[in-house]
Amino acid sequence: MRKVVFFDLDGTLLDTSYRHYKVYLDILSMYGIRKVLPKESFWAEKRKGKKTTELLPEPSNSELQKEFAKEWINRIEDKTYLVYDRPFEGTLNLLSVLETKADLVLVTLRNNKRNLFWELNRFGLLKYFKAVLVGNPLKMQNKTPLLKDYIEKHSKSSAKGKFILVGDSEVDISSSKKLEIPCVAVTWGIRSKEFLIKLQPNYCVETVSELQDILISELGWGSKK
């Protein structure tokens, strides 16, 4: 079988920082709250591992946190906000190179499948993937069940050396460790390099070019040239 590269979506292939910040602003505006963090500060705190509810003006206000979280779920995957996403520079070219050499599988936690596929088609991403694995974040804490099911169905023997996972968060790293497959953590997403290194992924990369080099090496393709 061809080797498989599992790709996370949000924060790995797509820059979702503008969407997250817009939802944050709009919810606080709805409650008449004008004291907000600037975008750079908001995202810097998220990259440290903080939850969005921890960045509210009154983090100790449990009622506000509860209402904010509910409204966040209602808005975060709406098309009104998905339009703020954008592919990271170089990711489409990376996928076009990799798809000729391996099976690419998208693994993501999204609540709205219809809007997910709308977004994938909008950016021309769908054509690169052999499969799209979607889990509901309200019911699933990590991607392990999705990955495990795919691996068991597509690997008659050991999964060692056949699969690798690319992601930007603790969810991706923990899932890879549980399934004993290599993980490449990218540092341009929702978590910083400092945060990710502590979790000890197999690799931690800062550029798309570096990611391509590592995948080529891991999958045994020789020189990328």
C-alpha positions as CSV (number, residue, x, y, z in Angstrom):
1,M,0.0,0.0,0.0
2,R,1.0,3.6,-0.5
3,K,2.1,5.4,2.6
4,V,-0.5,7.8,4.2
5,V,-0.1,11.3,5.4
6,F,-2.9,12.5,7.7
7,F,-3.4,16.2,7.6
8,D,-5.1,18.4,10.2
9,L,-7.0,21.3,8.6
10,D,-7.5,24.3,10.9
11,G,-4.2,25.9,11.8
12,T,-2.2,23.5,9.7
13,L,-3.4,24.1,6.2
14,L,-5.7,27.1,6.9
15,D,-5.0,30.2,8.9
16,T,-8.1,30.5,11.1
17,S,-6.8,33.3,13.3
18,Y,-9.0,36.0,11.6
19,R,-12.1,33.9,11.9
20,H,-11.5,33.2,15.6
21,Y,-10.8,36.9,16.3
22,K,-13.9,38.0,14.4
23,V,-16.2,35.6,16.3
24,Y,-14.6,36.8,19.6
25,L,-15.2,40.5,18.7
26,D,-18.8,39.9,17.5
27,I,-19.9,38.0,20.6
28,L,-18.4,40.5,22.9
29,S,-20.1,43.3,20.9
30,M,-23.4,41.5,21.2
31,Y,-23.1,41.7,25.0
32,G,-22.1,45.4,24.8
33,I,-18.5,44.7,25.9
34,R,-16.0,47.1,24.4
35,K,-12.9,46.1,26.3
36,V,-11.3,43.6,23.9
37,L,-7.8,42.4,23.1
38,P,-6.1,43.5,19.9
39,K,-5.8,40.7,17.4
40,E,-2.1,40.2,17.9
41,S,-2.5,39.8,21.7
42,F,-5.6,37.6,21.3
43,W,-3.8,35.1,19.0
44,A,-0.6,35.2,21.0
45,E,-2.5,34.1,24.1
46,K,-4.3,31.4,22.1
47,R,-0.9,30.1,20.9
48,K,0.2,29.8,24.5
49,G,-2.6,27.3,25.0
50,K,-5.3,29.5,26.5
51,K,-9.0,28.8,25.9
52,T,-10.9,31.7,24.3
53,T,-13.2,31.9,27.4
54,E,-10.0,32.7,29.4
55,L,-9.5,35.8,27.3
56,L,-12.8,37.4,28.2
57,P,-12.7,40.8,30.1
58,E,-14.3,39.0,33.1
59,P,-12.8,35.5,33.1
60,S,-14.2,34.8,36.5
61,N,-17.8,35.5,35.3
62,S,-19.0,31.9,34.9
63,E,-22.3,33.0,33.4
64,L,-20.6,35.1,30.7
65,Q,-18.2,32.2,30.0
66,K,-21.2,29.8,29.6
67,E,-23.1,32.1,27.3
68,F,-19.9,33.0,25.3
69,A,-19.1,29.3,24.8
70,K,-22.6,28.6,23.5
71,E,-22.6,31.5,21.1
72,W,-19.1,30.5,19.9
73,I,-20.3,27.1,18.9
74,N,-23.3,28.7,17.0
75,R,-21.0,31.0,15.1
76,I,-17.5,29.5,14.6
77,E,-18.4,27.3,11.6
78,D,-21.0,29.6,10.0
79,K,-20.1,30.7,6.4
80,T,-20.3,34.3,7.6
81,Y,-17.1,33.6,9.5
82,L,-15.5,30.8,7.4
83,V,-14.8,33.4,4.7
84,Y,-12.1,34.9,7.0
85,D,-10.0,31.7,6.6
86,R,-7.2,31.5,4.2
87,P,-4.7,28.8,3.2
88,F,-1.2,29.3,4.6
89,E,1.3,30.3,1.8
90,G,2.8,27.3,0.2
91,T,0.4,24.7,1.5
92,L,-1.5,24.1,-1.8
93,N,1.8,23.6,-3.6
94,L,2.9,21.2,-0.8
95,L,-0.3,19.1,-1.3
96,S,0.2,19.0,-5.1
97,V,3.6,17.5,-4.6
98,L,2.7,15.0,-1.9
99,E,-0.5,13.7,-3.6
100,T,1.6,12.1,-6.4
101,K,3.6,10.1,-3.9
102,A,1.3,9.2,-1.0
103,D,-2.3,9.0,0.0
104,L,-3.4,12.2,1.7
105,V,-6.2,12.0,4.3
106,L,-7.7,15.0,5.9
107,V,-8.6,14.6,9.6
108,T,-10.6,17.3,11.3
109,L,-13.1,18.0,14.1
110,R,-15.9,20.1,12.7
111,N,-19.6,20.3,13.7
112,N,-20.9,21.3,10.3
113,K,-19.9,18.9,7.6
114,R,-21.8,20.8,4.9
115,N,-19.9,24.0,5.6
116,L,-16.7,22.1,5.9
117,F,-17.0,20.7,2.3
118,W,-18.1,24.1,1.1
119,E,-14.9,25.6,2.5
120,L,-12.7,22.7,1.1
121,N,-14.2,23.3,-2.4
122,R,-13.8,27.1,-2.0
123,F,-10.1,26.7,-1.6
124,G,-9.7,23.8,-4.1
125,L,-8.4,21.5,-1.3
126,L,-10.8,18.6,-1.7
127,K,-9.1,17.3,-4.9
128,Y,-5.9,16.5,-3.0
129,F,-7.4,14.1,-0.5
130,K,-8.2,10.5,-0.9
131,A,-10.5,10.7,2.2
132,V,-11.9,13.2,4.6
133,L,-12.4,12.1,8.2
134,V,-14.7,14.3,10.2
135,G,-15.5,14.1,13.9
136,N,-17.9,16.2,15.9
137,P,-15.9,18.3,18.5
138,L,-19.0,18.3,20.8
139,K,-18.8,14.5,21.0
140,M,-15.2,13.7,20.4
141,Q,-12.3,15.1,22.4
142,N,-9.6,14.0,20.0
143,K,-9.0,12.4,16.6
144,T,-7.8,9.0,17.9
145,P,-11.1,7.1,17.0
146,L,-11.1,8.6,13.5
147,L,-7.4,7.7,12.9
148,K,-7.6,4.3,14.5
149,D,-10.6,3.3,12.4
150,Y,-8.9,4.3,9.1
151,I,-5.6,2.6,10.0
152,E,-7.4,-0.6,10.9
153,K,-9.3,-0.6,7.7
154,H,-6.3,0.2,5.5
155,S,-3.5,-1.7,7.1
156,K,-3.6,-5.5,7.2
157,S,-0.5,-5.7,9.5
158,S,1.5,-3.2,11.6
159,A,0.9,0.5,11.0
160,K,4.6,1.2,11.6
161,G,6.2,3.1,8.8
162,K,3.0,3.5,6.8
163,F,1.3,6.5,8.4
164,I,2.3,9.9,9.6
165,L,0.3,12.8,11.1
166,V,0.7,16.5,10.5
167,G,-1.0,18.9,12.9
168,D,-0.7,22.1,14.9
169,S,-2.0,21.2,18.4
170,E,-1.9,19.0,21.5
171,V,-4.9,17.1,20.1
172,D,-2.8,15.9,17.1
173,I,0.3,15.0,19.1
174,S,-1.7,13.0,21.7
175,S,-3.5,11.1,19.0
176,S,-0.3,10.2,17.2
177,K,1.3,9.0,20.5
178,K,-1.7,6.8,21.3
179,L,-1.6,5.2,17.9
180,E,2.2,5.1,17.8
181,I,2.6,6.9,14.5
182,P,5.0,9.8,13.8
183,C,3.7,13.3,14.2
184,V,5.0,16.5,12.6
185,A,3.9,19.5,14.6
186,V,3.7,22.8,12.6
187,T,4.3,26.0,14.6
188,W,2.4,28.4,12.5
189,G,-1.1,27.4,13.8
190,I,-3.0,27.7,17.0
191,R,-0.1,26.7,19.2
192,S,3.4,28.1,19.5
193,K,6.7,26.3,19.0
194,E,7.4,26.7,22.7
195,F,4.1,25.1,23.6
196,L,4.4,22.2,21.1
197,I,8.0,21.3,21.9
198,K,7.0,20.5,25.5
199,L,4.7,17.8,24.2
200,Q,7.6,16.1,22.4
201,P,6.3,15.5,18.8
202,N,8.6,13.6,16.5
203,Y,9.3,16.7,14.6
204,C,8.5,20.4,15.1
205,V,8.7,22.6,12.0
206,E,8.6,26.3,11.3
207,T,8.2,26.5,7.5
208,V,6.3,24.6,4.8
209,S,9.6,23.9,3.1
210,E,10.9,22.3,6.2
211,L,7.7,20.2,6.5
212,Q,8.1,19.0,2.9
213,D,11.7,18.0,3.5
214,I,10.7,15.9,6.6
215,L,7.8,14.2,4.9
216,I,10.0,13.3,1.9
217,S,12.5,11.9,4.3
218,E,10.0,10.0,6.4
219,L,8.2,8.5,3.5
220,G,11.4,7.4,1.8
221,W,11.2,9.4,-1.4
222,G,14.8,10.6,-1.4
223,S,15.6,14.2,-2.4
224,K,12.7,16.5,-3.0
225,K,14.6,17.8,-6.1
